[in-house]
Amino acid sequence: MRHYQNEAEAARNQSAAAAEELKVERMGLDLFDSELKARHRDRAAYLGSSEDPLLGVVTDRLLDRLEDCVRKFPVALVLGGAAEQVIRGVAGGRAGIQKVIYMDSSSAMLDRVKRCAAAAALASKKADGADPSGSSGSSGSTTPNTPSASSSRSSSQPAGPAGFSQEQHDISTSTSGPAGSSKLAAEWPEVEYVQAGQEYIPLQPGTVDVVISSLGLHWVNDLPGAMAQARIALKPDGLFLAAMYGGETLQELRISCALAQMEREGGVSAFVSPLAQVRDAGNLLTRAGLAMPAVDLDTFKLHYPTPLDLVTHLRSMGEGNANVQRRKTLNRDTALAASATYHAMFGEEDGTIPATFQVMYMTGWSPHASQPKAKERGSATVSFQALADGLVQSGTAQQAGSEDGMEVETPAGPVQGTP
């Protein structure tokens, strides 16, 4: 144990030294203010809710992908973002997770999760009928009770770009319900806490079985480098699992602010931080050296009484603008114009305003010899046309066309399907 601690401490020191060197080299090149983002997360540790509707739904959908894996993941690395929801989601030994290394730049967020872990241990003892040493349990409270959210799945939208699936969901922010007491009572895994930024992962290579990040990577300056470090920290055939906001997120707010500035100030400046586009997600996985990359897409719509409520929710999630070249203030006239534009262009009949959150789910694996590999380009011996001709000649294509009521072209002429 002592040997492991010494190695971990040495790795952290080495990472800190590398971070300082890179910070000097990249002086003035960073897109986001990391120190400001840490303060945003400190504030979110006190304002945020354990039952946040968006964080809860996205994290549940992300962790559902663990159910598709046959293998177990004893040691998990959780990177910032909705870490509390992630750790709650893997409680009870889900996917074989026994230990979690939780890494965050915010000390207040780390303390919050520590309190949650203590409350979970107390709730687990009560559930087992054990006497929690005369404690009333009030000291284990971590966040104020807030209404939980319900999500209703709407009909699927047309598919997005090739290789991606896209669905849209409406999430209510006003539905009342009980707090997740069953998740609280579930036995949490062992948690190790590390205060560090996501760009510099202070772990030895091959340390963890799975890396999970729920809505935390979009504030990283060197995103390809951070994902490459996550791949190095994974054991061979380890899983990288991440959810990240896409470029269509908060499009209504962007448009409203831009139009209001054009009208009142005669120019436009960014009030919403830039986000990665969907087309870049697969490239990020490949560039990080992850095998079998997969990306799919969800679009969520949350409804708020006013734009101010939207901004308040963003702050409670730690999603304030941390762009280095951000505009720090918005004058009153422009703010009122933006609010009026938002209501006029996007307002619903019931008086609420919608906000779009596009979420990209990224999956990749640390390379291993047992994984299937694509053949080299040009190594195929049969063309797709030959395969199609073979299906037509065997009658398979005609049968499929007949079932679908479609017309299929064959060498002998068209075969008309049944109506």
Backbone hydrogen bonds in HBPLUS format (Angstrom, degrees):
<---DONOR---> <-ACCEPTOR-->    atom                        ^
c    i                          cat <-CA-CA->   ^        H-A-AA   ^      H-
h    n   atom  resd res      DA  || num        DHA   H-A  angle D-A-AA Bond
n    s   type  num  typ     dist DA aas  dist angle  dist       angle   num
A0005-GLN N   A0001-MET O   2.97 MM   4  6.30 158.8  2.02 151.9 157.4     1
A0006-ASN N   A0002-ARG O   2.95 MM   4  6.21 156.9  2.01 150.0 155.9     2
A0007-GLU N   A0003-HIS O   3.02 MM   4  6.27 160.7  2.06 149.8 154.8     3
A0008-ALA N   A0004-TYR O   2.91 MM   4  6.12 158.7  1.95 149.9 156.2     4
A0009-GLU N   A0005-GLN O   2.88 MM   4  6.07 158.2  1.93 148.2 154.1     5
A0010-ALA N   A0006-ASN O   2.91 MM   4  6.12 156.8  1.97 147.5 154.0     6
A0011-ALA N   A0007-GLU O   2.90 MM   4  6.12 153.5  1.97 146.5 153.9     7
A0012-ARG N   A0008-ALA O   2.94 MM   4  6.21 152.9  2.01 146.2 153.4     8
A0013-ASN N   A0009-GLU O   2.97 MM   4  6.24 160.0  2.01 149.1 154.1     9
A0014-GLN N   A0010-ALA O   2.93 MM   4  6.10 158.8  1.97 146.8 153.0    10
A0015-SER N   A0011-ALA O   2.90 MM   4  6.07 155.9  1.95 145.2 152.0    11
A0016-ALA N   A0012-ARG O   2.87 MM   4  6.08 155.6  1.93 147.9 154.7    12
A0017-ALA N   A0013-ASN O   2.97 MM   4  6.20 157.5  2.03 147.9 153.4    13
A0018-ALA N   A0014-GLN O   2.97 MM   4  6.23 157.4  2.02 145.9 152.4    14
A0019-ALA N   A0015-SER O   2.83 MM   4  6.03 149.4  1.92 145.4 154.6    15
A0020-GLU N   A0016-ALA O   3.02 MM   4  6.31 154.2  2.09 146.7 152.3    16
A0021-GLU N   A0017-ALA O   3.06 MM   4  6.36 157.2  2.12 147.4 153.4    17
A0022-LEU N   A0018-ALA O   2.91 MM   4  6.14 166.6  1.93 152.8 156.2    18
A0023-LYS N   A0019-ALA O   2.83 MM   4  5.94 147.3  1.94 143.3 153.2    19
A0024-VAL N   A0020-GLU O   3.11 MM   4  6.35 149.9  2.21 143.2 149.4    20
A0025-GLU N   A0021-GLU O   3.00 MM   4  6.31 162.1  2.03 149.6 154.9    21
A0026-ARG N   A0022-LEU O   2.82 MM   4  5.90 152.5  1.90 149.1 155.7    22
A0027-MET N   A0024-VAL O   3.30 MM   3  5.18 163.7  2.33 106.5 107.0    23
A0029-LEU N   A0026-ARG O   2.78 MM   3  5.21 164.3  1.81 142.8 142.6    24
A0324-VAL N   A0031-LEU O   2.92 MM 293  5.72 170.7  1.93 142.9 143.8    25
A0033-ASP N   A0322-ALA O   2.80 MM 289  5.48 162.1  1.83 162.2 167.9    26
A0037-LYS N   A0033-ASP O   2.99 MM   4  6.26 155.6  2.05 150.6 158.1    27
A0038-ALA N   A0034-SER O   2.99 MM   4  6.25 147.8  2.09 143.8 152.1    28
A0039-ARG N   A0035-GLU O   3.14 MM   4  6.48 148.7  2.24 141.2 149.2    29
A0039-ARG N   A0036-LEU O   3.09 MM   3  5.07 117.2  2.50  93.1 108.4    30
A0040-HIS N   A0036-LEU O   2.88 MM   4  6.24 149.7  1.97 147.8 157.1    31
A0041-ARG N   A0037-LYS O   3.01 MM   4  6.28 152.5  2.09 145.5 152.0    32
A0042-ASP N   A0038-ALA O   2.91 MM   4  6.20 141.4  2.06 138.7 150.1    33
A0043-ARG N   A0039-ARG O   2.98 MM   4  6.29 157.0  2.03 149.2 153.9    34
A0044-ALA N   A0040-HIS O   2.93 MM   4  6.22 153.3  2.00 142.4 150.6    35
A0045-ALA N   A0041-ARG O   2.96 MM   4  6.11 134.9  2.17 139.0 149.2    36
A0045-ALA N   A0042-ASP O   3.25 MM   3  5.23 132.3  2.49  92.7 105.2    37
A0046-TYR N   A0043-ARG O   3.07 MM   3  5.60 148.3  2.17 111.0 119.4    38
A0047-LEU N   A0043-ARG O   3.04 MM   4  6.30 149.0  2.14 146.3 156.1    39
A0048-GLY N   A0044-ALA O   2.74 MM   4  5.04 156.6  1.79 136.0 141.3    40
A0056-GLY N   A0052-ASP O   3.03 MM   4  5.89 158.0  2.07 148.5 155.2    41
A0057-VAL N   A0053-PRO O   3.19 MM   4  6.23 166.7  2.21 143.0 146.5    42
A0058-VAL N   A0054-LEU O   3.03 MM   4  6.11 174.5  2.04 160.2 161.9    43
A0059-THR N   A0055-LEU O   3.03 MM   4  5.95 160.0  2.07 141.6 147.9    44
A0060-ASP N   A0056-GLY O   2.99 MM   4  6.11 158.3  2.04 146.3 152.5    45
A0061-ARG N   A0057-VAL O   3.04 MM   4  6.27 161.9  2.07 150.9 155.4    46
A0062-LEU N   A0058-VAL O   2.93 MM   4  6.15 149.4  2.02 146.2 155.3    47
A0063-LEU N   A0059-THR O   2.89 MM   4  6.09 167.4  1.91 155.8 158.2    48
A0064-ASP N   A0060-ASP O   2.99 MM   4  6.11 133.4  2.22 140.5 152.6    49
A0065-ARG N   A0062-LEU O   3.20 MM   3  5.86 156.8  2.25 113.0 119.0    50
A0066-LEU N   A0063-LEU O   2.95 MM   3  5.49 155.4  2.01 114.0 121.3    51
A0067-GLU N   A0064-ASP O   3.05 MM   3  5.51 144.6  2.18 107.9 117.3    52
A0068-ASP N   A0065-ARG O   3.18 MM   3  5.40 150.9  2.27 101.9 110.2    53
A0069-CYS N   A0066-LEU O   3.14 MM   3  5.48 164.1  2.17 110.6 115.4    54
A0073-PHE N   A0095-ALA O   2.89 MM  22  6.07 160.9  1.93 161.6 165.9    55
A0098-GLN N   A0074-PRO O   2.86 MM  24  5.06 160.4  1.90 126.3 132.5    56
A0099-LYS N   A0074-PRO O   3.01 MM  25  6.32 153.3  2.08 167.5 172.0    57
A0209-ASP N   A0075-VAL O   2.82 MM 134  5.37 158.5  1.86 143.0 150.3    58
A0210-VAL N   A0075-VAL O   3.35 MM 135  6.78 142.2  2.50 150.2 155.6    59
A0076-ALA N   A0099-LYS O   2.90 MM  23  6.29 162.9  1.93 155.5 160.8    60
A0101-ILE N   A0076-ALA O   2.74 MM  25  6.15 162.1  1.77 161.5 167.8    61
A0077-LEU N   A0210-VAL O   2.86 MM 133  6.29 158.8  1.90 157.4 164.7    62
A0212-ILE N   A0077-LEU O   2.79 MM 135  6.15 165.5  1.81 165.8 170.3    63
A0078-VAL N   A0101-ILE O   2.89 MM  23  6.12 162.2  1.93 147.8 153.1    64
A0103-MET N   A0078-VAL O   2.99 MM  25  6.23 174.0  1.99 177.2 176.9    65
A0079-LEU N   A0212-ILE O   2.95 MM 133  6.32 159.6  1.99 155.6 162.0    66
A0080-GLY N   A0103-MET O   2.95 MM  23  6.07 167.6  1.97 170.2 173.2    67
A0082-ALA N   A0214-SER O   2.83 MM 132  5.40 166.8  1.84 159.6 163.1    68
A0086-VAL N   A0082-ALA O   3.06 MM   4  6.37 149.7  2.16 146.4 155.7    69
A0087-ILE N   A0083-ALA O   2.89 MM   4  6.15 166.7  1.90 160.9 162.4    70
A0088-ARG N   A0084-GLU O   2.99 MM   4  6.18 159.6  2.03 148.8 154.9    71
A0089-GLY N   A0085-GLN O   2.91 MM   4  5.99 147.9  2.02 137.3 146.6    72
A0090-VAL N   A0086-VAL O   3.06 MM   4  6.42 133.2  2.29 145.7 157.4    73
A0091-ALA N   A0088-ARG O   3.20 MM   3  5.20 160.2  2.24 102.6 108.2    74
A0092-GLY N   A0187-GLU O   2.72 MM  95  4.96 157.2  1.77 157.5 149.6    75
A0096-GLY N   A0093-GLY O   2.97 MM   3  5.03 146.6  2.08 134.7 128.5    76
A0097-ILE N   A0094-ARG O   3.10 MM   3  5.89 171.1  2.11 124.0 126.6    77
A0190-GLU N   A0098-GLN O   3.06 MM  92  6.34 152.2  2.14 153.9 145.2    78
A0100-VAL N   A0190-GLU O   2.69 MM  90  6.08 161.4  1.72 166.6 173.2    79
A0192-GLU N   A0100-VAL O   2.79 MM  92  6.23 160.0  1.83 160.5 167.2    80
A0102-TYR N   A0192-GLU O   2.76 MM  90  6.03 154.8  1.82 167.1 176.0    81
A0194-VAL N   A0102-TYR O   2.89 MM  92  6.09 157.9  1.94 163.9 161.4    82
A0104-ASP N   A0194-VAL O   3.08 MM  90  6.61 151.5  2.16 158.9 167.7    83
A0196-ALA N   A0104-ASP O   2.98 MM  92  5.53 136.4  2.17 112.4 122.7    84
A0110-LEU N   A0106-SER O   3.18 MM   4  6.44 153.1  2.26 140.2 147.3    85
A0111-ASP N   A0107-SER O   2.94 MM   4  6.22 157.4  2.00 147.2 153.3    86
A0112-ARG N   A0108-ALA O   2.93 MM   4  6.15 148.7  2.03 140.2 149.0    87
A0113-VAL N   A0109-MET O   3.09 MM   4  6.37 159.6  2.13 148.5 152.2    88
A0114-LYS N   A0110-LEU O   2.98 MM   4  6.27 149.8  2.08 145.3 154.5    89
A0115-ARG N   A0111-ASP O   2.99 MM   4  6.29 154.7  2.06 149.1 154.8    90
A0116-CYS N   A0112-ARG O   2.94 MM   4  6.28 150.2  2.03 144.2 153.3    91
A0117-ALA N   A0113-VAL O   2.82 MM   4  6.09 153.2  1.89 148.4 155.2    92
A0118-ALA N   A0114-LYS O   2.99 MM   4  6.29 154.5  2.05 146.5 153.3    93
A0119-ALA N   A0115-ARG O   2.88 MM   4  6.14 157.3  1.94 147.9 154.2    94
A0120-ALA N   A0116-CYS O   2.81 MM   4  6.04 151.1  1.90 147.0 155.3    95
A0121-ALA N   A0117-ALA O   2.94 MM   4  6.19 154.0  2.01 145.6 152.2    96
A0122-LEU N   A0118-ALA O   3.05 MM   4  6.29 154.7  2.11 145.1 151.8    97
A0123-ALA N   A0119-ALA O   2.88 MM   4  6.10 159.7  1.92 148.1 153.9    98
A0124-SER N   A0120-ALA O   2.83 MM   4  6.00 150.5  1.92 145.1 153.4    99
A0125-LYS N   A0121-ALA O   3.06 MM   4  6.31 150.3  2.15 142.0 149.1   100
A0126-LYS N   A0122-LEU O   3.04 MM   4  6.36 157.0  2.09 148.1 154.3   101
A0127-ALA N   A0123-ALA O   2.89 MM   4  6.09 153.2  1.96 145.1 152.9   102
A0128-ASP N   A0124-SER O   3.02 MM   4  6.22 140.1  2.18 138.7 148.8   103
A0130-ALA N   A0125-LYS O   2.85 MM   5  5.13 150.0  1.94 161.0 153.9   104
A0129-GLY N   A0126-LYS O   3.04 MM   3  5.00 154.8  2.10 100.2 108.1   105
A0133-SER N   A0131-ASP O   2.76 MM   2  5.52 140.7  1.91  96.7  91.1   106
A0135-SER N   A0132-PRO O   3.10 MM   3  5.72 163.9  2.13 118.1 123.2   107
A0140-GLY N   A0137-GLY O   3.13 MM   3  5.43 151.3  2.21 105.5 114.0   108
A0141-SER N   A0138-SER O   3.28 MM   3  5.68 169.0  2.29 112.1 115.0   109
A0172-SER N   A0150-SER O   3.28 MM  22  5.94 160.8  2.32 176.4 177.8   110
A0152-SER N   A0170-ASP O   3.23 MM  18  5.86 165.5  2.25 172.5 176.6   111
A0164-PHE N   A0161-PRO O   3.05 MM   3  5.73 146.5  2.16 149.6 149.6   112
A0297-LEU N   A0165-SER O   2.76 MM 132  5.59 153.0  1.84 158.7 168.2   113
A0299-THR N   A0167-GLU O   2.58 MM 132  5.83 148.8  1.67 162.7 171.7   114
A0169-HIS N   A0299-THR O   2.72 MM 130  6.24 144.6  1.84 151.2 162.7   115
A0301-LYS N   A0169-HIS O   2.75 MM 132  6.17 147.3  1.85 160.2 168.2   116
A0171-ILE N   A0301-LYS O   2.95 MM 130  6.12 165.3  1.98 156.5 156.4   117
A0181-SER N   A0179-ALA O   2.74 MM   2  5.61 134.3  1.94 112.9  97.8   118
A0184-LEU N   A0180-GLY O   3.12 MM   4  6.40 149.6  2.22 143.7 152.8   119
A0185-ALA N   A0181-SER O   2.92 MM   4  6.15 150.9  2.01 147.2 153.9   120
A0200-TYR N   A0197-GLY O   3.44 MM   3  5.99 156.9  2.50 111.1 116.1   121
A0203-LEU N   A0201-ILE O   2.94 MM   2  5.73 139.4  2.11 101.0  91.3   122
A0206-GLY N   A0232-ILE O   3.02 MM  26  6.45 156.2  2.08 146.0 150.7   123
A0207-THR N   A0233-ALA O   2.79 MM  26  5.46 129.9  2.04 130.9 142.6   124
A0208-VAL N   A0233-ALA O   3.04 MM  25  6.18 170.0  2.05 155.8 159.0   125
A0235-LYS N   A0208-VAL O   2.78 MM  27  5.84 142.8  1.92 171.6 170.0   126
A0239-LEU N   A0209-ASP O   3.04 MM  30  6.51 152.0  2.13 150.1 149.8   127
A0211-VAL N   A0239-LEU O   2.88 MM  28  6.36 155.2  1.94 159.7 168.1   128
A0241-LEU N   A0211-VAL O   2.82 MM  30  6.01 164.8  1.84 169.5 174.9   129
A0213-SER N   A0241-LEU O   2.97 MM  28  6.50 148.1  2.08 149.9 159.3   130
A0243-ALA N   A0213-SER O   2.82 MM  30  6.30 150.6  1.91 158.9 167.3   131
A0215-LEU N   A0243-ALA O   2.76 MM  28  5.32 151.4  1.84 133.1 140.8   132
A0220-VAL N   A0217-LEU O   3.16 MM   3  5.50 165.6  2.18 119.8 120.3   133
A0226-ALA N   A0222-ASP O   2.93 MM   4  6.17 154.9  2.00 152.1 159.7   134
A0227-MET N   A0223-LEU O   3.00 MM   4  6.19 162.2  2.03 155.1 159.1   135
A0228-ALA N   A0224-PRO O   2.94 MM   4  6.12 147.3  2.05 141.8 151.3   136
A0229-GLN N   A0225-GLY O   2.96 MM   4  6.22 151.9  2.04 145.9 153.0   137
A0230-ALA N   A0226-ALA O   2.99 MM   4  6.27 147.8  2.09 141.7 150.9   138
A0231-ARG N   A0227-MET O   2.98 MM   4  6.26 149.0  2.07 141.1 149.0   139
A0232-ILE N   A0228-ALA O   3.00 MM   4  6.33 149.8  2.09 143.7 151.9   140
A0233-ALA N   A0229-GLN O   2.96 MM   4  6.21 149.8  2.05 145.2 153.2   141
A0234-LEU N   A0231-ARG O   3.19 MM   3  5.19 141.9  2.34  95.6 106.5   142
A0238-GLY N   A0235-LYS O   2.85 MM   3  5.14 126.2  2.15 149.2 141.6   143
A0237-ASP N   A0366-SER O   3.05 MM 129  4.78 140.3  2.22 115.3 124.3   144
A0366-SER N   A0238-GLY O   2.76 MM 128  5.05 162.1  1.79 146.4 152.4   145
A0240-PHE N   A0364-GLY O   2.76 MM 124  5.12 167.4  1.78 163.2 159.7   146
A0364-GLY N   A0240-PHE O   3.06 MM 124  5.12 152.7  2.13 143.2 147.2   147
A0242-ALA N   A0362-MET O   2.97 MM 120  5.17 159.7  2.02 152.4 155.9   148
A0362-MET N   A0242-ALA O   2.74 MM 120  5.17 167.5  1.75 156.5 160.9   149
A0244-MET N   A0360-MET O   2.88 MM 116  5.22 154.4  1.94 144.9 153.5   150
A0360-MET N   A0244-MET O   2.73 MM 116  5.22 177.5  1.73 160.2 160.3   151
A0246-GLY N   A0358-GLN O   2.65 MM 112  5.02 160.1  1.69 135.8 138.6   152
A0249-THR N   A0246-GLY O   3.16 MM   3  5.83 164.5  2.18 123.2 126.3   153
A0250-LEU N   A0356-THR O   2.67 MM 106  5.17 174.2  1.67 157.4 156.1   154
A0254-ARG N   A0250-LEU O   3.07 MM   4  6.37 158.3  2.12 152.1 158.3   155
A0255-ILE N   A0251-GLN O   3.04 MM   4  6.20 167.8  2.05 149.3 152.0   156
A0256-SER N   A0252-GLU O   3.00 MM   4  6.13 166.1  2.02 149.5 153.7   157
A0257-CYS N   A0253-LEU O   3.03 MM   4  6.08 168.1  2.04 149.8 153.0   158
A0258-ALA N   A0254-ARG O   2.98 MM   4  6.12 160.4  2.02 149.5 155.5   159
A0259-LEU N   A0255-ILE O   2.98 MM   4  6.16 167.1  2.00 155.8 158.5   160
A0260-ALA N   A0256-SER O   3.02 MM   4  6.14 160.0  2.06 147.3 153.3   161
A0261-GLN N   A0257-CYS O   2.98 MM   4  6.13 157.1  2.03 147.6 153.5   162
A0262-MET N   A0258-ALA O   3.00 MM   4  6.21 158.2  2.05 147.5 153.8   163
A0263-GLU N   A0259-LEU O   3.01 MM   4  6.22 153.5  2.09 145.7 152.6   164
A0264-ARG N   A0260-ALA O   2.96 MM   4  6.09 168.9  1.97 153.1 155.9   165
A0265-GLU N   A0261-GLN O   2.70 MM   4  5.09 151.7  1.78 137.8 146.5   166
A0266-GLY N   A0261-GLN O   2.99 MM   5  6.34 121.5  2.34 148.5 154.3   167
A0280-ASP N   A0277-GLN O   3.02 MM   3  5.50 149.7  2.12 110.1 119.2   168
A0281-ALA N   A0278-VAL O   3.11 MM   3  5.49 153.0  2.19 112.2 119.7   169
A0284-LEU N   A0280-ASP O   2.97 MM   4  6.24 148.4  2.07 152.9 161.9   170
A0285-LEU N   A0281-ALA O   3.23 MM   4  6.61 156.8  2.28 150.5 155.3   171
A0286-THR N   A0282-GLY O   3.06 MM   4  6.32 164.9  2.08 151.4 155.5   172
A0287-ARG N   A0283-ASN O   2.82 MM   4  5.91 160.9  1.86 149.4 155.3   173
A0288-ALA N   A0284-LEU O   3.04 MM   4  6.16 141.7  2.19 140.7 150.0   174
A0290-LEU N   A0285-LEU O   3.18 MM   5  5.60 161.2  2.22 163.6 158.2   175
A0289-GLY N   A0286-THR O   3.01 MM   3  5.27 158.6  2.06 107.9 114.5   176
A0291-ALA N   A0365-TRP O   2.69 MM  74  4.97 161.8  1.72 158.3 152.6   177
A0365-TRP N   A0291-ALA O   2.94 MM  74  4.97 158.9  1.98 141.4 146.5   178
A0294-ALA N   A0363-THR O   2.89 MM  69  5.15 145.4  2.01 151.9 155.7   179
A0363-THR N   A0294-ALA O   2.89 MM  69  5.15 158.4  1.93 158.8 161.1   180
A0296-ASP N   A0361-TYR O   3.13 MM  65  5.39 152.1  2.21 142.0 150.6   181
A0361-TYR N   A0296-ASP O   2.88 MM  65  5.39 175.6  1.88 163.9 165.5   182
A0298-ASP N   A0359-VAL O   2.98 MM  61  5.27 161.8  2.02 154.3 160.0   183
A0359-VAL N   A0298-ASP O   2.85 MM  61  5.27 171.1  1.86 158.4 161.5   184
A0300-PHE N   A0357-PHE O   2.87 MM  57  5.10 176.2  1.87 146.2 147.4   185
A0357-PHE N   A0300-PHE O   2.81 MM  57  5.10 160.6  1.84 152.7 155.5   186
A0302-LEU N   A0355-ALA O   3.02 MM  53  5.30 161.6  2.06 150.7 151.9   187
A0355-ALA N   A0302-LEU O   2.78 MM  53  5.30 135.9  1.97 151.0 164.3   188
A0304-TYR N   A0353-ILE O   2.93 MM  49  5.40 160.9  1.96 151.0 156.0   189
A0353-ILE N   A0304-TYR O   2.82 MM  49  5.40 161.0  1.86 156.9 163.0   190
A0309-ASP N   A0306-THR O   3.07 MM   3  5.37 129.8  2.33 104.7 116.7   191
A0310-LEU N   A0307-PRO O   3.09 MM   3  4.98 119.0  2.48  92.2 107.5   192
A0311-VAL N   A0307-PRO O   3.02 MM   4  6.39 159.3  2.06 153.7 157.9   193
A0312-THR N   A0308-LEU O   2.94 MM   4  6.17 155.7  2.00 145.9 152.9   194
A0313-HIS N   A0309-ASP O   2.98 MM   4  6.19 153.5  2.05 143.2 149.8   195
A0314-LEU N   A0310-LEU O   2.96 MM   4  6.29 156.9  2.02 150.9 157.4   196
A0315-ARG N   A0311-VAL O   3.01 MM   4  6.29 156.9  2.06 149.9 155.4   197
A0316-SER N   A0312-THR O   3.05 MM   4  6.31 151.0  2.13 144.1 152.0   198
A0317-MET N   A0313-HIS O   3.16 MM   4  6.47 129.4  2.43 141.5 154.0   199
A0317-MET N   A0314-LEU O   3.17 MM   3  5.24 139.3  2.35  96.9 108.2   200
A0319-GLU N   A0314-LEU O   2.81 MM   5  5.00 163.2  1.84 155.1 149.9   201
A0318-GLY N   A0315-ARG O   2.98 MM   3  4.95 158.0  2.03 103.2 110.2   202
A0326-ARG N   A0323-ASN O   3.11 MM   3  4.95 153.4  2.18 112.8 110.1   203
A0335-ALA N   A0331-ASN O   3.01 MM   4  6.25 159.2  2.05 155.1 161.8   204
A0336-LEU N   A0332-ARG O   2.93 MM   4  6.16 162.7  1.96 156.0 159.9   205
A0337-ALA N   A0333-ASP O   2.94 MM   4  6.14 154.1  2.01 144.5 152.4   206
A0338-ALA N   A0334-THR O   2.85 MM   4  6.05 153.2  1.92 147.4 154.7   207
A0339-SER N   A0335-ALA O   3.01 MM   4  6.26 157.0  2.07 146.5 152.4   208
A0340-ALA N   A0336-LEU O   2.97 MM   4  6.20 162.0  2.00 147.9 152.8   209
A0341-THR N   A0337-ALA O   2.87 MM   4  6.04 156.9  1.93 147.2 153.9   210
A0342-TYR N   A0338-ALA O   2.90 MM   4  6.06 156.7  1.96 146.5 152.9   211
A0343-HIS N   A0339-SER O   3.09 MM   4  6.38 166.8  2.11 152.8 154.7   212
A0344-ALA N   A0340-ALA O   2.92 MM   4  6.08 159.6  1.96 147.7 154.1   213
A0345-MET N   A0341-THR O   2.89 MM   4  5.93 162.9  1.92 155.1 158.3   214
A0346-PHE N   A0342-TYR O   2.92 MM   4  5.68 159.8  1.96 148.4 154.9   215
A0347-GLY N   A0343-HIS O   2.96 MM   4  4.33 138.4  2.14 116.5 122.1   216
A0348-GLU N   A0352-THR O   2.81 MM   4  5.42 174.3  1.81 168.9 169.5   217
A0351-GLY N   A0348-GLU O   3.09 MM   3  5.38 161.8  2.12 111.5 115.1   218
A0371-GLN N   A0368-HIS O   3.16 MM   3  5.72 165.3  2.18 117.5 122.1   219
A0379-SER N   A0376-GLU O   3.15 MM   3  5.67 152.0  2.23 139.9 137.8   220
A0387-LEU N   A0383-SER O   3.12 MM   4  6.48 154.7  2.19 146.2 153.2   221
A0388-ALA N   A0384-PHE O   2.89 MM   4  6.16 158.0  1.94 148.7 154.6   222
A0389-ASP N   A0385-GLN O   2.85 MM   4  6.10 158.5  1.89 149.3 155.3   223
A0390-GLY N   A0386-ALA O   2.94 MM   4  6.12 152.6  2.01 143.5 151.0   224
A0391-LEU N   A0387-LEU O   3.03 MM   4  6.32 150.7  2.11 147.0 154.4   225
A0392-VAL N   A0388-ALA O   2.99 MM   4  6.27 157.5  2.04 150.1 156.1   226
A0393-GLN N   A0389-ASP O   2.96 MM   4  6.14 165.9  1.98 152.6 155.9   227
A0394-SER N   A0390-GLY O   3.05 MM   4  6.17 145.9  2.17 139.4 148.1   228
A0396-THR N   A0391-LEU O   3.05 MM   5  5.28 120.8  2.42 159.2 159.9   229
A0397-ALA N   A0391-LEU O   3.33 MM   6  5.45 168.6  2.35 110.3 112.6   230
A0395-GLY N   A0392-VAL O   3.06 MM   3  5.17 151.0  2.14 102.3 111.4   231
A0399-GLN N   A0395-GLY O   3.08 MM   4  6.23 157.0  2.13 145.9 151.6   232
A0400-ALA N   A0396-THR O   3.02 MM   4  6.28 160.4  2.06 150.9 156.1   233
A0401-GLY N   A0397-ALA O   2.90 MM   4  6.08 160.6  1.94 148.9 154.4   234
A0402-SER N   A0398-GLN O   2.88 MM   4  6.06 151.0  1.97 144.2 152.4   235
A0403-GLU N   A0399-GLN O   3.00 MM   4  6.25 152.3  2.08 147.1 153.8   236
A0404-ASP N   A0400-ALA O   3.09 MM   4  6.31 152.8  2.16 147.8 154.6   237
A0405-GLY N   A0401-GLY O   2.97 MM   4  5.93 113.3  2.43 137.4 152.8   238
A0406-MET N   A0401-GLY O   2.92 MM   5  4.91 162.3  1.95 146.9 148.7   239
A0405-GLY N   A0402-SER O   3.37 MM   3  5.14 151.2  2.46  92.5 100.7   240
A0408-VAL N   A0415-VAL O   3.45 MM   7  5.61 166.0  2.47 147.0 147.6   241
A0415-VAL N   A0408-VAL O   3.15 MM   7  5.61 162.8  2.18 152.8 158.0   242
A0413-GLY N   A0410-THR O   3.03 MM   3  5.18 158.2  2.08 109.3 116.3   243
